Structure formats: structure tokens, C-alpha cells
Amino acid sequence: MSDYAPDFAQWSLDTIRDEDGALSWLEEQRFEWSTPTALAIEQILQGKTLILITDEKRKWFENYILSSLNSDKIDRPILSIVSIDSIYPHYNNINSGEMIDILDDMISLSYKDNYLFWYIGSGDDKRSDIAKRRDNSYFWIFDEDFHNAFKLKSYDTHLDIKLLQLYRLFNSSLNAAMFGEIDVNS
């Protein structure tokens, strides 16, 4: 990491402002964005696998992230990312804490605790339960305050656009961190 690399919060602000107003809604929330995102990126740079979970309404977004994060058009190392449904296709049928424990144990054994959950969706959706059990999980959560979370409003008429904009910023942040343009540890 070079001595002149800006910290992540400042880099995020500069990047938000460079978007000609498209991300102006995010400027006020940049600290709520930068803290959990920097922690997630730091874990990704350490080689942890991202296990992506979305609520049912955001399945389209899950597919978008899975197909674009490691696109053949991106000039960076391939990142380890999977969906919870690819690990356990019956995830929607889990209806008890005991079953979540069993699945979490299997994931911990399979990934040697070298993973983090990334949950995108409603805070009260049962699909968020497994991610909420781990302190290192990363959230883009709706209508709820939660640790390591960037909060959005489910009733926002521009929510889908904002999710795509956040993904674009997240992807740019990954690139900048990988190539030493920013310091996510500061």
C-alpha cells in the first residue's frame, strides 16, 4: 500500500462526487456506507469467500452480482463468491434455529471459517437469519439498523436503481483496494 493512498471514506466521497450527481443521495450516508464496506473489502482481500444471500424480491440482483462480479471484462483477480442457494438449494425451507445451526456448521467446516455472508434485502426476512449470526457479515439491509450494515428503505421508489449504483461503487471500491489506490484499513 502506498503512503499516499487516501482512506476509504475520503475516496468514497470523491467517487460519489465524480458521478455528476447520480450518487448525490449517497453523499450524506457515506460514513454509513464506508465503514461496513471497508470491513467487507478487507475480508475479501484476505481471501475470504463471499456467500451472497438476498431476499426473494432481490433474486434478480443476486443473479446480476454473481454474473458480473467476476465478468470476463474485469481486469482483476477472480473473487470467490457463491450464493447460499448454490451451497444449500433448500435454504428457503429452513424453519428452525437448529437447522440454521446445522447449515452454519457445514459452511464453517467447508470454508474453514474463511468466509463472510453478504446479505441484501429486508431485515425481517428469514433469509437474513444466518448472516445475522456472524459478526463479520456484510449487509445492505432494508428498514432496520444492524451491525456492519448499510441501511436502505424498502419503500424507496428508486431502490432498484440505488442497488445498481451501490453495486457499481462496491465494484469500483474492490478494484481500487486491490490495486492499492485506497487504504480500506484506515
Protein Blocks (a to p, Z undefined) as FASTA:
>chain_A
ZZklccfklmmmmmmmmnnomlmmmmmmmmmmmmmmmmmmmmmmnopacdddddfklmmm
mmmmmmmmmgckbccdddddddfklmmmmlmmpcbfklmmmmmmmmmmmnoopacddded
dfklmklmmmmmpmkbccddehiacehiacddfklmklmmmmmmmmmmmmmmmmmmmnop
acfkZZ
